[in-house]
Amino acid sequence: MIGKYEREEAVLSIEVARKIANTFEVTLDYLSGEGTSASFDKKIVKRIQQIEGLLEDDKAHLLAIIDAYLRDAYTRKAYES
């Protein structure tokens, strides 16, 4: 059946697409290669959703830590080149 999907001889139902995405722990956007979160895996999306649920002070603190880590990672990468 997967071969038929790949050859576009059959069309996935949304339920089958959702099951495939869940099996591979990716979003439907990622599976289809479209959308703004197509490159995000499901674990990252879940973490972002959890951050959204935090109190504003906690969210600001966590985002400051993430920003510092990203800044340092990009700096290290720049010096490696």
Phi, psi and omega per residue, in radians:
M1 nan -0.667 -3.138
I2 -1.063 -0.680 3.089
G3 -1.033 -0.686 3.109
K4 -1.124 -0.687 3.090
Y5 -1.119 -0.770 -3.117
E6 -1.137 -0.621 3.129
R7 -1.510 0.057 -3.128
E8 1.035 0.584 3.057
E9 -1.567 -0.253 3.099
A10 -2.479 2.713 -3.123
V11 -1.971 2.321 3.101
L12 -1.192 2.421 2.945
S13 -1.395 2.796 3.141
I14 -1.083 -0.618 3.135
E15 -1.156 -0.736 3.110
V16 -1.157 -0.733 3.117
A17 -1.076 -0.716 3.120
R18 -1.115 -0.718 3.127
K19 -1.136 -0.722 3.107
I20 -1.108 -0.796 3.123
A21 -1.055 -0.749 3.119
N22 -1.134 -0.694 3.126
T23 -1.048 -0.754 -3.118
F24 -1.588 0.056 3.129
E25 0.942 0.857 3.068
V26 -2.255 2.912 3.098
T27 -1.466 2.884 3.060
L28 -1.128 -0.605 3.061
D29 -1.032 -0.788 -3.134
Y30 -1.104 -0.777 -3.121
L31 -1.057 -0.700 -3.121
S32 -1.508 -0.246 -3.133
G33 1.325 0.313 -3.115
E34 -2.225 2.878 3.078
G35 1.623 2.883 -3.071
T36 -1.246 -0.425 -3.134
S37 -1.834 0.364 -3.089
A38 -1.054 -0.497 -3.113
S39 -1.617 -0.005 -3.123
F40 -1.601 2.380 3.017
D41 -1.470 2.901 -3.013
K42 -1.094 -0.585 -3.133
K43 -1.156 -0.665 3.110
I44 -1.175 -0.775 3.126
V45 -1.049 -0.737 3.136
K46 -1.095 -0.725 3.132
R47 -1.137 -0.702 3.101
I48 -1.072 -0.731 3.110
Q49 -1.110 -0.659 3.111
Q50 -1.171 -0.699 3.098
I51 -1.070 -0.722 3.130
E52 -1.014 -0.492 -3.105
G53 -1.476 -0.065 -3.122
L54 -1.331 2.813 2.997
L55 -1.113 2.665 -3.056
E56 -0.998 -0.737 3.128
D57 -1.117 -0.753 3.122
D58 -1.135 -0.716 3.131
K59 -1.101 -0.784 -3.137
A60 -1.090 -0.718 3.130
H61 -1.121 -0.828 -3.141
L62 -1.094 -0.740 3.131
L63 -1.161 -0.581 3.077
A64 -1.137 -0.691 3.098
I65 -1.133 -0.790 3.123
I66 -1.076 -0.778 3.126
D67 -1.040 -0.749 3.137
A68 -1.125 -0.747 3.126
Y69 -1.099 -0.809 -3.141
L70 -1.084 -0.741 3.114
R71 -1.029 -0.802 -3.140
D72 -1.146 -0.713 3.141
A73 -1.108 -0.759 3.130
Y74 -1.185 -0.589 3.096
T75 -1.151 -0.813 3.103
R76 -1.026 -0.763 -3.132
K77 -1.089 -0.701 -3.141
A78 -1.116 -0.652 -3.135
Y79 -1.345 -0.370 3.121
E80 -1.295 -0.465 -3.064
S81 -1.229 nan nan
